[in-house]
Amino acid sequence: MPEDNEGGFKVTDRRLFNPDGSLRESAEQDQPAEPAAVEPPPAPESEADFSNALDPESGSQGEMTEFMGVVMEFAAPAFIHLGLAEHPATGRPQVNLPAAQQSIEMLRILREKTQGNLTRDEESFFDGLLTDLRMQFVSLKRA
């Protein structure tokens, strides 16, 4: 019969409270005297950093903002269902108008809910994307 010490590991109860809710005596000893110093997260990029992105007057496309990337993630299913991108399951373009309509509607709701909270460039990008998707949808629906 093996002895208790031969198992190779030791189980230590590190819970801070007893079953009745009172603080365990060993918990006070286990806690460090000072909490560890935590570095603050990096400062978020300001809107000023993106003020020249997609500036039509400068002619440069600039970098996409994080929000524009999120919008493109939401727009990807619309592109797939309109047949503008290949379907991931089949590897071929497929048209599914009801699914495309639902994806475009989700984008419309997102645009409505972000009204007044976007930079000029983000608004222009989002509005242009929605317009293009709607036009593609209408042209496929009429065909």
VOFI-872980 format. One record per residue: residue number from 1; residue in three letters; x, y, z of N, C-alpha, C in turn. Coordinates in nm, 2 decimals, padded with zeros to 4 digits. Last residue first. Layout:
BEGIN
[NUM, ALA, [X, Y, Z], [X, Y, Z], [X, Y, Z]];
...
REM end
This chain:
BEGIN
[143, ALA, [-03.23, 04.12, -06.12], [-03.19, 04.02, -06.23], [-03.27, 03.90, -06.23]];
[142, ARG, [-03.31, 04.25, -05.90], [-03.38, 04.28, -06.02], [-03.35, 04.18, -06.13]];
[141, LYS, [-03.13, 04.15, -05.71], [-03.27, 04.12, -05.69], [-03.35, 04.15, -05.82]];
[140, LEU, [-02.89, 04.26, -05.80], [-02.91, 04.11, -05.80], [-03.06, 04.08, -05.79]];
[139, SER, [-02.93, 04.53, -05.76], [-02.90, 04.48, -05.89], [-02.92, 04.33, -05.90]];
[138, VAL, [-02.97, 04.54, -05.48], [-03.08, 04.57, -05.57], [-03.05, 04.52, -05.71]];
[137, PHE, [-02.71, 04.46, -05.39], [-02.83, 04.38, -05.36], [-02.95, 04.41, -05.45]];
[136, GLN, [-02.55, 04.67, -05.49], [-02.53, 04.53, -05.53], [-02.65, 04.44, -05.51]];
[135, MET, [-02.66, 04.88, -05.34], [-02.67, 04.88, -05.48], [-02.65, 04.74, -05.54]];
[134, ARG, [-02.59, 04.80, -05.08], [-02.74, 04.81, -05.11], [-02.75, 04.81, -05.27]];
[133, LEU, [-02.32, 04.81, -05.09], [-02.38, 04.68, -05.07], [-02.53, 04.69, -05.11]];
[132, ASP, [-02.28, 05.09, -05.14], [-02.23, 04.99, -05.24], [-02.30, 04.85, -05.22]];
[131, THR, [-02.39, 05.20, -04.90], [-02.45, 05.23, -05.03], [-02.41, 05.13, -05.14]];
[130, LEU, [-02.21, 05.09, -04.71], [-02.36, 05.06, -04.71], [-02.42, 05.08, -04.84]];
[129, LEU, [-01.97, 05.21, -04.79], [-01.99, 05.07, -04.79], [-02.13, 05.03, -04.79]];
[128, GLY, [-02.04, 05.49, -04.75], [-02.00, 05.44, -04.89], [-02.02, 05.28, -04.90]];
[127, ASP, [-02.08, 05.49, -04.48], [-02.19, 05.53, -04.57], [-02.16, 05.47, -04.71]];
[126, PHE, [-01.82, 05.42, -04.39], [-01.94, 05.34, -04.35], [-02.05, 05.36, -04.45]];
[125, PHE, [-01.66, 05.63, -04.49], [-01.63, 05.49, -04.52], [-01.76, 05.40, -04.50]];
[124, SER, [-01.78, 05.85, -04.37], [-01.77, 05.84, -04.51], [-01.75, 05.70, -04.56]];
[123, GLU, [-01.74, 05.79, -04.10], [-01.88, 05.81, -04.15], [-01.88, 05.79, -04.30]];
[122, GLU, [-01.46, 05.79, -04.09], [-01.53, 05.67, -04.06], [-01.68, 05.67, -04.11]];
[121, ASP, [-01.41, 06.06, -04.15], [-01.36, 05.95, -04.24], [-01.43, 05.82, -04.22]];
[120, ARG, [-01.52, 06.19, -03.93], [-01.57, 06.22, -04.07], [-01.53, 06.11, -04.16]];
[119, THR, [-01.57, 05.95, -03.66], [-01.50, 06.06, -03.73], [-01.56, 06.08, -03.87]];
[118, LEU, [-01.88, 05.90, -03.48], [-01.77, 05.86, -03.57], [-01.70, 05.98, -03.62]];
[117, ASN, [-02.11, 05.95, -03.35], [-01.99, 05.91, -03.27], [-01.87, 05.87, -03.35]];
[116, GLY, [-02.32, 06.01, -03.51], [-02.27, 06.12, -03.42], [-02.15, 06.08, -03.34]];
[115, GLN, [-02.44, 05.68, -03.51], [-02.46, 05.82, -03.56], [-02.41, 05.92, -03.46]];
[114, THR, [-02.44, 05.42, -03.43], [-02.31, 05.50, -03.41], [-02.32, 05.64, -03.46]];
[113, LYS, [-02.69, 05.33, -03.49], [-02.65, 05.34, -03.35], [-02.52, 05.41, -03.32]];
[112, GLU, [-02.68, 05.33, -03.77], [-02.78, 05.42, -03.70], [-02.74, 05.44, -03.55]];
[111, ARG, [-02.49, 05.14, -03.81], [-02.47, 05.27, -03.86], [-02.56, 05.37, -03.79]];
[110, LEU, [-02.62, 04.91, -03.71], [-02.49, 04.96, -03.65], [-02.46, 05.10, -03.69]];
[109, ILE, [-02.83, 04.90, -03.89], [-02.86, 04.92, -03.75], [-02.73, 04.97, -03.68]];
[108, ARG, [-02.69, 04.85, -04.13], [-02.77, 04.97, -04.12], [-02.80, 05.00, -03.97]];
[107, LEU, [-02.58, 04.60, -04.06], [-02.49, 04.71, -04.08], [-02.57, 04.84, -04.07]];
[106, MET, [-02.82, 04.45, -04.06], [-02.74, 04.46, -03.94], [-02.64, 04.58, -03.95]];
[105, GLU, [-02.89, 04.47, -04.33], [-02.98, 04.53, -04.22], [-02.90, 04.55, -04.09]];
[104, ILE, [-02.70, 04.32, -04.45], [-02.70, 04.46, -04.48], [-02.79, 04.54, -04.37]];
[103, SER, [-02.77, 04.07, -04.35], [-02.64, 04.13, -04.31], [-02.64, 04.28, -04.34]];
[102, GLN, [-03.02, 04.04, -04.46], [-03.01, 04.04, -04.32], [-02.88, 04.10, -04.28]];
[101, GLN, [-02.96, 04.03, -04.73], [-03.04, 04.14, -04.68], [-03.03, 04.15, -04.53]];
[100, ALA, [-02.81, 03.80, -04.74], [-02.74, 03.93, -04.77], [-02.82, 04.04, -04.72]];
[99, ALA, [-03.01, 03.61, -04.69], [-02.90, 03.63, -04.59], [-02.82, 03.76, -04.61]];
[98, PRO, [-03.17, 03.65, -04.92], [-03.22, 03.67, -04.78], [-03.11, 03.69, -04.68]];
[97, LEU, [-02.98, 03.59, -05.13], [-03.03, 03.72, -05.11], [-03.09, 03.75, -04.98]];
[96, ASN, [-02.71, 03.44, -05.19], [-02.82, 03.41, -05.10], [-02.88, 03.54, -05.06]];
[95, VAL, [-02.48, 03.31, -05.42], [-02.57, 03.42, -05.39], [-02.69, 03.37, -05.30]];
[94, GLN, [-02.14, 03.23, -05.41], [-02.28, 03.19, -05.40], [-02.37, 03.30, -05.37]];
[93, PRO, [-01.82, 03.15, -05.53], [-01.92, 03.25, -05.50], [-02.06, 03.20, -05.51]];
[92, ARG, [-01.65, 02.88, -05.36], [-01.70, 02.94, -05.48], [-01.80, 03.05, -05.44]];
[91, GLY, [-01.59, 02.74, -05.14], [-01.48, 02.80, -05.21], [-01.52, 02.87, -05.34]];
[90, THR, [-01.77, 02.64, -04.96], [-01.76, 02.58, -05.09], [-01.64, 02.63, -05.17]];
[89, ALA, [-01.73, 02.77, -04.72], [-01.75, 02.63, -04.72], [-01.73, 02.56, -04.85]];
[88, PRO, [-01.69, 03.04, -04.78], [-01.58, 02.97, -04.71], [-01.60, 02.82, -04.72]];
[87, HIS, [-01.76, 03.17, -05.10], [-01.82, 03.12, -04.97], [-01.71, 03.03, -04.91]];
[86, GLU, [-01.59, 03.45, -05.23], [-01.62, 03.31, -05.23], [-01.67, 03.27, -05.09]];
[85, ALA, [-01.77, 03.76, -05.28], [-01.65, 03.69, -05.23], [-01.69, 03.54, -05.22]];
[84, LEU, [-02.00, 03.83, -05.40], [-01.88, 03.92, -05.43], [-01.75, 03.86, -05.37]];
[83, GLY, [-02.24, 03.71, -05.34], [-02.15, 03.65, -05.44], [-02.03, 03.73, -05.48]];
[82, LEU, [-02.37, 03.80, -05.13], [-02.40, 03.87, -05.25], [-02.32, 03.81, -05.37]];
[81, HIS, [-02.26, 03.66, -04.92], [-02.40, 03.62, -04.96], [-02.44, 03.70, -05.09]];
[80, ILE, [-02.01, 03.79, -04.90], [-02.02, 03.64, -04.93], [-02.16, 03.61, -04.99]];
[79, PHE, [-02.08, 04.05, -04.83], [-02.00, 04.02, -04.95], [-02.02, 03.88, -04.99]];
[78, ALA, [-02.21, 03.99, -04.58], [-02.29, 04.05, -04.69], [-02.21, 04.03, -04.82]];
[77, PRO, [-02.00, 03.89, -04.43], [-02.11, 03.80, -04.47], [-02.19, 03.86, -04.58]];
[76, ALA, [-01.84, 04.14, -04.41], [-01.79, 04.02, -04.48], [-01.90, 03.92, -04.52]];
[75, ALA, [-01.94, 04.33, -04.25], [-01.97, 04.34, -04.39], [-01.93, 04.21, -04.46]];
[74, PHE, [-01.82, 04.29, -04.00], [-01.97, 04.28, -04.01], [-02.01, 04.27, -04.16]];
[73, GLU, [-01.56, 04.34, -04.07], [-01.59, 04.21, -04.02], [-01.74, 04.19, -04.03]];
[72, MET, [-01.58, 04.61, -04.14], [-01.55, 04.52, -04.25], [-01.58, 04.37, -04.20]];
[71, VAL, [-01.62, 04.72, -03.88], [-01.73, 04.73, -03.99], [-01.71, 04.63, -04.10]];
[70, VAL, [-01.37, 04.67, -03.78], [-01.49, 04.60, -03.72], [-01.60, 04.60, -03.82]];
[69, GLY, [-01.22, 04.84, -03.94], [-01.19, 04.69, -03.94], [-01.31, 04.61, -03.89]];
[68, MET, [-01.32, 05.08, -03.85], [-01.34, 05.04, -03.99], [-01.32, 04.89, -04.01]];
[67, PHE, [-01.22, 05.08, -03.59], [-01.37, 05.07, -03.61], [-01.40, 05.03, -03.76]];
[66, GLU, [-00.95, 05.11, -03.63], [-01.00, 04.99, -03.57], [-01.15, 04.97, -03.60]];
[65, THR, [-00.90, 05.26, -03.95], [-00.92, 05.27, -03.81], [-00.96, 05.13, -03.76]];
[64, MET, [-00.67, 05.22, -04.21], [-00.80, 05.19, -04.16], [-00.80, 05.20, -04.01]];
[63, GLU, [-00.45, 05.47, -04.32], [-00.47, 05.35, -04.25], [-00.62, 05.34, -04.22]];
[62, GLY, [-00.46, 05.62, -04.66], [-00.42, 05.62, -04.52], [-00.45, 05.48, -04.46]];
[61, GLN, [-00.51, 05.70, -04.92], [-00.61, 05.62, -04.85], [-00.58, 05.61, -04.70]];
[60, SER, [-00.48, 06.03, -05.05], [-00.42, 05.91, -05.00], [-00.53, 05.83, -04.92]];
[59, GLY, [-00.59, 06.26, -05.14], [-00.57, 06.15, -05.24], [-00.51, 06.03, -05.18]];
[58, SER, [-00.65, 06.48, -05.00], [-00.51, 06.45, -05.01], [-00.48, 06.34, -05.11]];
[57, GLU, [-00.93, 06.48, -05.02], [-00.86, 06.59, -05.07], [-00.71, 06.56, -05.09]];
[56, PRO, [-01.02, 06.25, -04.88], [-01.04, 06.26, -05.03], [-00.96, 06.37, -05.09]];
[55, ASP, [-00.86, 06.07, -04.65], [-00.89, 06.21, -04.68], [-00.90, 06.22, -04.83]];
[54, LEU, [-00.81, 05.83, -04.51], [-00.91, 05.83, -04.62], [-00.95, 05.97, -04.65]];
[53, ALA, [-00.68, 05.99, -04.23], [-00.71, 05.87, -04.29], [-00.82, 05.88, -04.39]];
[52, ASN, [-00.62, 06.22, -04.09], [-00.59, 06.22, -04.23], [-00.62, 06.09, -04.30]];
[51, SER, [-00.69, 06.16, -03.83], [-00.76, 06.27, -03.89], [-00.73, 06.27, -04.04]];
[50, PHE, [-00.59, 05.97, -03.66], [-00.66, 05.92, -03.78], [-00.72, 06.03, -03.86]];
[49, ASP, [-00.49, 06.10, -03.44], [-00.40, 06.02, -03.51], [-00.46, 05.97, -03.65]];
[48, ALA, [-00.72, 06.22, -03.33], [-00.63, 06.31, -03.41], [-00.53, 06.22, -03.49]];
[47, GLU, [-00.83, 06.03, -03.17], [-00.89, 06.05, -03.31], [-00.80, 06.14, -03.39]];
[46, SER, [-00.56, 05.86, -03.01], [-00.66, 05.96, -03.02], [-00.72, 05.97, -03.16]];
[45, GLU, [-00.52, 05.54, -02.87], [-00.49, 05.63, -02.98], [-00.60, 05.73, -02.99]];
[44, PRO, [-00.49, 05.50, -02.52], [-00.56, 05.48, -02.65], [-00.52, 05.58, -02.75]];
[43, ALA, [-00.19, 05.42, -02.35], [-00.29, 05.52, -02.38], [-00.36, 05.49, -02.51]];
[42, PRO, [-00.16, 05.09, -02.21], [-00.11, 05.20, -02.30], [-00.23, 05.29, -02.33]];
[41, PRO, [-00.25, 05.04, -01.86], [-00.25, 05.00, -02.00], [-00.21, 05.12, -02.09]];
[40, PRO, [-00.02, 05.07, -01.59], [-00.14, 05.11, -01.66], [-00.13, 05.07, -01.80]];
[39, GLU, [00.10, 04.79, -01.41], [00.13, 04.89, -01.51], [00.00, 04.94, -01.57]];
[38, VAL, [00.08, 04.73, -01.07], [00.02, 04.70, -01.20], [00.05, 04.82, -01.29]];
[37, ALA, [00.25, 04.59, -00.80], [00.23, 04.71, -00.89], [00.18, 04.66, -01.02]];
[36, ALA, [00.08, 04.38, -00.57], [00.18, 04.39, -00.68], [00.15, 04.52, -00.76]];
[35, PRO, [-00.01, 04.49, -00.25], [-00.04, 04.43, -00.38], [00.06, 04.46, -00.48]];
[34, GLU, [00.18, 04.40, 00.04], [00.14, 04.50, -00.05], [00.09, 04.44, -00.18]];
[33, ALA, [00.18, 04.15, 00.18], [00.17, 04.27, 00.25], [00.12, 04.39, 00.16]];
[32, PRO, [-00.01, 03.87, 00.05], [00.11, 03.96, 00.05], [00.08, 04.09, 00.12]];
[31, GLN, [-00.16, 03.62, 00.24], [-00.18, 03.73, 00.16], [-00.05, 03.82, 00.16]];
[30, ASP, [-00.12, 03.41, 00.42], [-00.09, 03.39, 00.28], [-00.09, 03.51, 00.20]];
[29, GLN, [-00.22, 03.51, 00.66], [-00.07, 03.49, 00.65], [-00.03, 03.47, 00.50]];
[28, GLU, [-00.49, 03.51, 00.62], [-00.42, 03.63, 00.65], [-00.27, 03.62, 00.63]];
[27, ALA, [-00.53, 03.24, 00.58], [-00.55, 03.33, 00.46], [-00.48, 03.46, 00.49]];
[26, SER, [-00.52, 03.11, 00.82], [-00.40, 03.10, 00.73], [-00.41, 03.19, 00.61]];
[25, GLU, [-00.77, 03.17, 00.92], [-00.65, 03.23, 00.98], [-00.53, 03.22, 00.89]];
[24, ARG, [-01.03, 03.27, 00.69], [-00.95, 03.16, 00.75], [-00.82, 03.23, 00.81]];
[23, LEU, [-01.32, 03.45, 00.76], [-01.19, 03.45, 00.71], [-01.10, 03.35, 00.77]];
[22, SER, [-01.64, 03.30, 00.74], [-01.54, 03.37, 00.81], [-01.41, 03.36, 00.75]];
[21, GLY, [-01.82, 03.14, 00.60], [-01.80, 03.27, 00.55], [-01.70, 03.35, 00.63]];
[20, ASP, [-01.84, 02.87, 00.67], [-01.94, 02.96, 00.73], [-01.92, 03.11, 00.69]];
[19, PRO, [-01.62, 02.76, 00.54], [-01.75, 02.73, 00.49], [-01.86, 02.82, 00.55]];
[18, ASN, [-01.37, 03.03, 00.53], [-01.42, 02.90, 00.58], [-01.56, 02.88, 00.52]];
[17, PHE, [-01.18, 03.18, 00.27], [-01.29, 03.18, 00.37], [-01.33, 03.04, 00.41]];
[16, LEU, [-00.98, 03.15, 00.08], [-00.97, 03.26, 00.18], [-01.07, 03.25, 00.29]];
[15, ARG, [-00.82, 02.85, -00.02], [-00.94, 02.94, -00.01], [-00.93, 03.04, 00.10]];
[14, ARG, [-00.62, 02.68, -00.06], [-00.59, 02.82, -00.07], [-00.71, 02.91, -00.06]];
[13, ASP, [-00.50, 02.38, 00.05], [-00.63, 02.46, 00.04], [-00.59, 02.61, 00.05]];
[12, THR, [-00.29, 02.19, -00.14], [-00.30, 02.29, -00.04], [-00.43, 02.37, -00.06]];
[11, VAL, [-00.16, 01.88, -00.20], [-00.28, 01.96, -00.22], [-00.28, 02.06, -00.11]];
[10, LYS, [00.13, 01.78, -00.37], [00.07, 01.81, -00.24], [-00.05, 01.90, -00.27]];
[9, PHE, [00.27, 01.49, -00.54], [00.22, 01.63, -00.53], [00.15, 01.65, -00.40]];
[8, GLY, [00.37, 01.24, -00.51], [00.44, 01.33, -00.60], [00.39, 01.47, -00.60]];
[7, GLY, [00.29, 01.02, -00.36], [00.20, 01.07, -00.47], [00.27, 01.16, -00.56]];
[6, GLU, [00.41, 00.95, -00.12], [00.47, 00.90, -00.25], [00.39, 00.95, -00.37]];
[5, ASN, [00.29, 01.02, 00.11], [00.40, 01.11, 00.06], [00.45, 01.07, -00.07]];
[4, ASP, [00.11, 00.82, 00.18], [00.06, 00.95, 00.14], [00.17, 01.03, 00.07]];
[3, GLU, [00.23, 00.50, 00.06], [00.21, 00.60, 00.16], [00.16, 00.73, 00.10]];
[2, PRO, [00.07, 00.21, -00.10], [00.16, 00.33, -00.10], [00.12, 00.43, 00.01]];
[1, MET, [00.08, -00.12, 00.00], [00.00, 00.00, 00.00], [00.09, 00.12, 00.00]];
REM end
